[in-house]
Amino acid sequence: MITNWQTVPAGTSGGVSGIGTAAGLAAAVVVSLSANWFGLLPRRWVGTSVLAAALGMITDSLLGATMEKKKLLNNNWVNFLSTLLAAAVATLLG
């Protein structure tokens, strides 16, 4: 669990693992480099894109462990807010 580092069953909202985090970061790199390759993202913004994606991934876990667990948000809202934060970070860094 991202909030207290206790072991939880796979699929638990807010649960994180080293392999899952590494896979998420690898996906951020692949998507960002692909966007650059296809001319959708300038090379100088690849790092910003990866950073924003990583922060969105961490935010998703934090919101899942706190707000979704308490039934204050559902998964759709957690995804929306995590994506919104990632977009805001990318915009501010850009």
N, C-alpha and C positions, 0 to 999 in steps of 0.2 A: 504494500500500500504506500503510495507516494507521500502520504501525510505522516506516517509513523514507522515506515519500513518493515511492518509486520508482513509475514507471508500470508497470502490470500489465494483462493482458487483462481485458476485461469479464467478470464472473462469478467472478473469483478471490476465494477466501475472504480477507477482510481488505482487499480493494480498496475504495477510496472515491473519490467524485467530488463536485465541487461541486454538480452538478445532482441527483445521487442524495441527497446530504445535504439539500439544499433541499427535495426532494420528500418525504423522510422527515419533516422538520420541518413541512411543510405538511400532511401526513397526520395528524401528531400534533395539530395545531391543529384540523383539520376533525373528527377523531374526538372530541376533547375538547369542542369547541363543540356538536357533535351530541348528545353525552351530556348536556350542559347543557340544550340545547333540549328534549330528550325527558324532562327531569326526573330523569335518572339521576346527575347530578353537579352539586352546588351551584356557582354561578358563582365563588365565592371559591376553588374548588379547580381551576379550569381551568388556571391557570398551573402548579400543582403537577403536574397530569396531563401537560402538555406537557413540562415539565422531566424528569419520570420517563421519559417515552417517548424523549426525546432521549438521555438517559443509557443507556437500554436499547439504543438503536440503535448508539451508540458502543461499548458493551460487546460487542455482537454482532460488530462489525468487529474489535475487539481480540482477542477469543477466537478468531475465525476465523483471524486472521493468526498467532496464536501456538499455541494448543492444538489447533485443528483441522488446521492445516498440519502439525504434528508428529504427527498421528494419535493424540493423547491424548484427544480428544473427537470425536464425530461431530456433524453439523449439528443433530441433534435435541437433543443436550446443550447445544450452543452456544445454540440458541434458548431452551431451558428456563432456563438460567442467566441469560441476558440478561433474560428476562421476570421471573425471580425478583428480580434486582437492581432492575429498574424498580419492581416492587411494593414491595420493601423501602424504596426511596427515597421513594416516595409515602407509605408508612405512617409513616416517620420524620418526614417533613415535615408530615404531617397531625397 
